[in-house]
Amino acid sequence: MNTITVFKGDGIGPEITDAVLDILNAAKADLSYEIFNVGEAVYKKTGEFIPQEGFASFEKNKILLKSPITTPIGKGFRSLNVTLRNKYDLWANIRPAKTNPCLNTLFSNVDIVTFRENTEDLYVGKEEVIDDDTVIAYKIITRKASTRIIKAAFEYAVNHGRKKCTCVHKANILKKTDGLFLSIFEEIAKQYPSIEANSLIVDNTCMQLVMDPGQFDVFVMPNLYGDIISDLTSGLIGGLGLLPSCNKGDEYAMYEAVHGSAPDIANKGIANPTALLLSACMMLDDLGQGDVAASIRRALDQVFAQQKYLTPDLKGHATTREFVEAIKSQIKR
Ligand code: NAI
């Protein structure tokens, strides 16, 4: 039995966490949970965004299933997500976007895994006010962080029968920072002759993605482009409610939906828990419980194929609870 730490988060976080834990229990995942409320709501009550016991639990268990946390825009505290990624050196953010044939989506052939560098770039959050009318932000790219994420992308490609690895950048303008990332990519690519390697400027990548996403396989890129491009890939497969992710380092792993706390639909009982559920399936795969993950994915496909219990983001009318109950009854069959 694995003990994992669970953070419930803000907005739709608590609803989708309860939904996912309910499904994991129905699927008889061999897990025990240490569950913590974290985020803005907790801060207002206790003065702490993440309780010390929550950090201690993650440090002990090394595995965290985390729901989204609200970050104030343009002011206030630093993103807790970014803080967690840096505190535990979760340097690889892996975001697989795959068309589910049971859903009606724009494209039938999307199968893209984005490797997003997770610790530097503009996300270091170092900004300086020069004067009232001028501010600057630091974009940091290092050889160490670039090398490990690019290698991870190629290793993944080799180990998962993938054919191609595309480096996304803006090295035509950012010649030093993105230029370094691209040059490291070109060096490392030589060590993987069985994988086709190419590079693409980020703006062109956006256009190519919405015209012909089937041409892409594995992506690797610096932090900010990874954030934006992976949200774009979620749109190609049916929306943010479907895109899972994991954040991995050498010691710790954190599994979370790509989406945020969705305050516009919080507490309405209509959030789609699929992204967090599929993140939990990635976790089960990594914990050697791939059979449990497979049974959940099968049940999910059956519910999608029935079309009857889709949540509003997938053009359905079901509540989160109806969707969860439908998955649980498929698992029991
Ligand atoms: P968002 O991802 O929360 O929502 C964008 C749109 O997608 C909204 O219309 C929302 O209703 C919809 N949506 C997202 N997840 C959904 C789901 N599971 N089911 C159905 N619809 C879903 O992005 P937004 O509104 O820009 O950010 C809200 C807050 O979340 C911000 O404070 C932001 O900083 C934070 N955030 C946190 C993240 C994390 O904890 N990893 C990641 C991204 C944003």
Residues whose N, C-alpha, C, O or C-beta is under 5 A from the ligand:
A	BS01	NAI	S67 P68 I69 T70 T71 P72 N81 L240 G241 A257 V258 H259 G260 S261 A262 P263 D264 I265 I270 A271 N272 P273 D313
